[in-house]
């Protein structure tokens, strides 16, 4: 079995144990432990060189105000709307937001929709147009507001996000769209990660250079087949670079559908820096693109 397959199996089977142990540790030790669980080695947090080490450095040290709002989905939307004239980027309409989903029990919407928490990632529920929001959905998502990944993982910006639920239009109308994830360093796209078939059993991932040359890279996901670039690639790169411009690093997720480019989200801590890339030289390459701020310019360390 390839090493990535072994690591994925171990990660899935041991994750509850890792998380239980990690929750007992102070933040720097916690991040070292989680990194060891994912990479099989300790990170150099005092002298980070690779991309994943620098993500963990950011988690431990960086408390700048410009990072604070980047895990709040509603704030991301406001940020993108403010740059619409420069990017042409569309933002999915928010149909409802609040802290009590029961307030819209039985309500339906005139288009497909998706329910997600405002303050964390990885939790979604899709609904059909004119499908009333059911008591089962309210019940099955009742723990979402209490699920705070900042408490366990120490990803500070999530702790700054408002604990709300939001329902927004599903721009894919129930069909999975390719998810284009642009890794932006100091306003320049270095790599594009394309996730195809997210939230399906066929989820696969492919990496490309900024000019759409396939990169022979793998992580924990199955590797997808190379595909032609989207027709509006140049416009997508421009939008991603504009949104990522204020940051030493930001991952900017976009979609392309109906002839328009749409905001997905911003991600300051991709996978918490815990997943391993193959070859490992790719992790080092991305790390070389990232110039971290000095400790004297970040607060709360």
C-alpha positions in Angstrom: 0.0 0.0 0.0 1.4 3.5 -0.8 2.5 5.5 2.2 -0.4 8.0 1.7 -2.9 5.1 1.9 -1.4 3.9 5.2 -1.4 7.3 6.7 -5.0 7.9 5.7 -6.1 4.6 7.3 -4.2 5.4 10.5 -5.5 8.9 10.6 -9.1 7.8 10.3 -8.8 5.0 12.9 -6.7 7.0 15.5 -8.2 10.5 15.1 -10.5 10.3 18.2 -7.5 9.2 20.2 -5.3 11.9 18.8 -7.9 14.5 19.5 -8.5 13.4 23.1 -4.8 13.5 23.9 -4.3 16.8 22.0 -7.1 18.5 24.0 -5.1 18.1 27.2 -2.0 19.8 25.9 -1.1 23.6 25.8 -1.4 25.0 22.3 2.3 24.7 21.1 2.5 21.1 22.3 -1.0 20.3 20.9 0.0 21.5 17.5 3.3 19.5 17.6 1.3 16.4 18.6 -1.2 16.8 15.8 1.5 17.4 13.3 3.3 14.3 14.5 0.1 12.3 14.1 -0.3 13.5 10.5 3.3 13.6 9.3 5.2 11.1 11.5 7.6 13.7 12.6 7.7 16.8 14.8 7.4 20.3 13.1 10.1 22.9 13.4 7.9 25.6 14.9 10.9 27.7 16.0 12.3 27.7 12.4 9.5 26.6 10.1 10.5 26.0 6.5 7.8 23.8 4.9 4.3 25.0 4.1 2.6 22.8 6.7 5.1 23.9 9.4 4.3 27.6 8.5 0.6 26.9 8.8 1.2 25.6 12.3 3.4 28.6 13.1 0.5 30.8 12.1 -1.9 28.8 14.3 0.3 29.2 17.3 1.4 32.8 16.9 -0.6 34.9 14.5 -3.3 37.0 16.2 -3.4 40.0 13.8 -6.8 41.7 13.3 -6.6 41.1 9.5 -6.6 37.3 10.2 -9.4 37.5 12.9 -12.4 37.5 10.5 -11.2 35.1 7.9 -13.0 32.0 9.3 -16.4 33.9 9.6 -18.3 33.0 6.4 -20.6 36.0 6.5 -17.6 38.3 6.9 -16.0 36.6 3.9 -19.0 37.4 1.9 -18.9 41.1 2.9 -15.2 41.2 2.0 -15.8 39.7 -1.4 -18.8 42.0 -2.1 -16.7 45.0 -1.3 -14.2 43.9 -4.0 -16.8 43.1 -6.6 -16.0 46.1 -8.8 -12.4 44.9 -9.1 -13.0 41.1 -9.3 -16.4 40.7 -10.8 -16.9 37.9 -8.3 -20.4 36.8 -7.4 -21.3 35.8 -3.8 -24.0 33.2 -3.0 -27.1 34.9 -1.6 -27.7 34.4 2.1 -31.3 33.3 2.5 -31.3 33.2 6.3 -28.9 33.3 9.2 -29.3 33.0 13.0 -28.6 31.0 16.1 -32.0 29.1 16.2 -32.7 27.0 13.2 -36.1 26.2 14.7 -37.1 29.7 13.8 -37.4 28.6 10.2 -38.8 25.2 10.7 -41.2 24.4 7.9 -40.0 27.3 5.8 -39.0 26.6 2.1 -37.0 28.5 -0.4 -37.5 29.2 -4.0 -34.1 27.7 -5.1 -31.8 24.9 -4.0 -30.1 25.8 -0.7 -27.3 24.7 1.6 -27.2 24.9 5.3 -23.8 25.3 7.1 -22.3 26.8 10.3 -20.8 30.2 10.0 -17.9 29.5 12.3 -16.4 26.2 11.2 -15.8 24.1 8.1 -16.8 20.6 6.9 -20.5 20.5 7.9 -23.2 21.0 5.3 -26.7 20.0 4.5 -28.2 20.4 1.1 -31.9 21.1 0.5 -34.1 21.2 -2.7 -36.1 24.1 -3.9 -39.5 24.4 -2.2 -38.5 21.6 0.2 -39.7 22.6 3.7 -37.0 22.6 6.4 -37.9 19.6 8.5 -37.7 18.8 12.2 -35.2 16.0 11.2 -32.8 18.6 9.8 -33.2 20.8 12.8 -32.5 17.9 15.1 -29.6 16.5 13.1 -27.8 19.9 13.1 -28.6 20.7 16.7 -24.9 20.3 17.9 -23.4 22.4 15.1 -23.3 25.6 17.1 -21.5 23.9 20.0 -19.0 22.3 17.7 -16.1 24.7 17.9 -12.9 23.6 16.2 -10.9 26.4 17.7 -11.2 24.9 21.2 -9.6 21.6 20.2 -7.4 22.6 17.3 -6.4 26.0 18.4 -7.2 27.6 15.1 -7.7 31.1 16.5 -9.6 32.7 13.7 -12.5 30.2 14.1 -12.8 31.4 17.7 -13.4 34.9 16.4 -16.2 33.8 14.0 -19.8 34.4 15.0 -21.5 31.2 16.1 -24.4 31.2 13.7 -26.1 29.0 11.2 -26.7 30.2 7.7 -28.7 29.0 4.7 -27.5 30.2 1.3 -28.4 29.5 -2.2 -26.8 26.4 -3.6 -25.2 27.7 -6.8 -24.6 24.2 -8.0 -28.3 23.4 -7.8 -27.6 20.0 -6.2 -24.9 19.0 -8.7 -21.3 18.9 -7.4 -19.1 21.6 -8.9 -15.4 21.6 -9.3 -13.9 23.4 -6.3 -10.9 25.6 -7.4 -8.6 26.4 -4.4 -5.9 29.0 -5.2 -2.9 29.1 -2.9 -2.0 32.8 -2.9 1.3 34.1 -1.4 1.7 37.8 -1.2 -0.9 38.4 -3.8 0.4 35.8 -6.3 -1.1 32.4 -7.1 1.5 29.6 -6.8 -0.6 26.5 -7.0 -4.2 25.6 -7.9 -5.8 22.7 -6.1 -8.9 21.3 -7.8 -11.4 19.2 -5.8 -13.9 17.3 -8.0 -16.9 15.6 -6.5 -16.8 17.0 -3.0 -19.4 15.5 -0.6 -19.6 12.5 -2.9 -17.9 9.1 -2.9 -16.0 10.1 -6.0 -14.1 13.0 -4.4 -10.7 13.4 -6.1 -8.0 16.0 -6.0 -5.6 17.4 -8.6 -2.9 20.0 -8.4 -1.9 22.5 -11.1 0.6 25.3 -11.5 -0.8 28.8 -11.9 -0.6 28.4 -15.7 -2.5 25.0 -15.5 0.3 22.5 -15.8 -0.6 19.3 -13.9 1.7 18.9 -10.8 2.5 15.3 -9.8 1.4 15.8 -6.2 -0.8 13.7 -3.9 -2.1 14.1 -0.4 -4.8 12.1 1.5 -7.3 12.3 -1.3 -7.4 10.1 -4.4 -5.7 11.8 -7.3 -8.0 13.0 -10.1 -7.4 12.9 -13.8 -6.1 16.1 -15.3 -8.7 18.2 -17.0 -8.7 21.3 -19.3 -8.6 24.7 -17.6 -11.8 26.6 -17.0 -12.5 29.1 -19.8 -12.3 31.9 -17.3 -9.0 30.8 -15.6 -7.3 34.2 -16.0 -10.3 35.9 -14.4 -10.3 33.4 -11.6 -6.6 33.9 -10.9 -7.1 37.7 -10.9 -10.0 37.3 -8.4 -8.0 35.0 -6.2 -5.0 37.3 -6.2 -7.2 40.3 -5.4 -8.8 38.6 -2.4 -5.5 37.2 -1.2 -3.5 40.3 -1.8 -3.5 41.7 1.8 -2.0 38.4 3.2 1.4 36.7 3.3 -0.7 33.6 2.6 -4.4 32.8 2.0 -6.1 30.0 0.2 -9.0 31.4 -1.9 -11.7 28.9 -2.9 -13.8 29.8 -6.0 -16.4 28.1 -8.3 -17.1 28.7 -11.9 -20.7 28.1 -13.1 -23.4 29.9 -15.2 -20.7 31.9 -16.9 -19.7 33.5 -13.6 -17.0 33.2 -10.9 -18.4 32.6 -7.4 -16.9 32.9 -3.9 -16.4 29.7 -2.0 -14.5 30.7 1.0 -11.1 31.9 2.4 -9.0 29.5 4.3 -6.1 30.7 6.5 -5.3 27.2 7.9 -5.7 24.6 5.1 -6.2 21.2 6.8 -4.5 22.6 9.9 -1.1 21.8 8.3 -1.6 18.2 9.4 -1.7 16.4 6.0 1.3 15.1 4.2 2.1 15.8 0.6 3.8 13.4 -1.7 6.5 14.1 -2.7 7.5 16.0 0.4 9.5 18.4 -1.8 6.1 20.0 -2.7 5.6 20.9 1.0 9.1 22.5 0.9 8.3 24.3 -2.4 5.2 25.9 -1.0 7.1 26.8 2.2 9.6 28.7 0.0 6.8 30.8 -1.4 5.6 31.9 2.0 7.5 34.7 3.9 6.1 34.8 7.4 5.8 38.0 9.3 8.2 38.5 12.2 7.1 37.6 15.7 7.4 41.3 16.6 4.5 42.1 14.3 2.0 39.5 15.5 0.2 39.7 18.9 -1.1 37.2 21.4 1.8 34.7 21.1 
